[in-house]
Amino acid sequence: MLKGIWVSLDYKNKTIEDCDFWLDEKGYIVEKGIALFHSDALKLKGKHNILNLLLATAAARKIGLTGKKIKNSLKTYKQLPHRLETIYSAKNLEVINDSKATNFDSSFSGINSLDKGQIIIIGGRIKKGDSKLWSSIILEKCKGVFLYGESSKELKRILLKAGFMEDIFIHNELKDLIPIAIKYLKKRKLKILLFSPACSSFDQFKDYEERGNYFKLLVKKYLCN
């Protein structure tokens, strides 16, 4: 292998012993065979974030920080708003705000980082880009889709063309679909409601932050009161 520090998420890889840091089968961050701390110390979802954690751990160890200090530092890390942000969590329901997902690629990453059985809310003004991977991950992980906004009919066409067989609902505005989506989720006994627009916000909002904050207000109205 080339000189440098190597990390891997694949503990089954045959060349794992050539790596410096990896994620083991139990979820521990491992340095050359020695477990440092469990990856659940990072309160972020997705394999891409665990990979970032491996890289950050490698850099921290390089300057002499212990695994304990790295783990403790993660306790003060605050999740960024609108990026796979859990805004409601109960025993049988988690609502996640990923308003920052303004295109197919970023939406794909969010959907892929969560478990199967999602209900997803999508909409806005569609951007140019390849939707094949995005639609394929929806087919794999989503059990229902709620569409809204300027590009809702085009998004439905993309999903139907890809072979999506679950329910698809279309509403004009975000406020119209939230109570219906929550009822639908509970009726089907599913646990994840993901807001991952895959589009820009400019048909109805000034930016993704305004859109995400509005989504949070709606969820609070129907779930927290």
Secondary structure as UniProt FT lines:
FT   STRAND          7..8
FT   TURN            11..12
FT   TURN            14..15
FT   HELIX           16..18
FT   STRAND          21..23
FT   TURN            25..26
FT   STRAND          28..31
FT   TURN            32..33
FT   STRAND          34..38
FT   HELIX           39..41
FT   HELIX           47..62
FT   TURN            63..64
FT   HELIX           67..74
FT   TURN            75..76
FT   TURN            81..82
FT   STRAND          85..90
FT   TURN            91..92
FT   STRAND          93..97
FT   TURN            99..100
FT   HELIX           104..112
FT   STRAND          118..123
FT   HELIX           132..141
FT   STRAND          142..148
FT   TURN            150..151
FT   HELIX           152..162
FT   STRAND          167..171
FT   HELIX           174..187
FT   TURN            188..189
FT   STRAND          192..195
FT   TURN            202..204
FT   HELIX           208..223
//
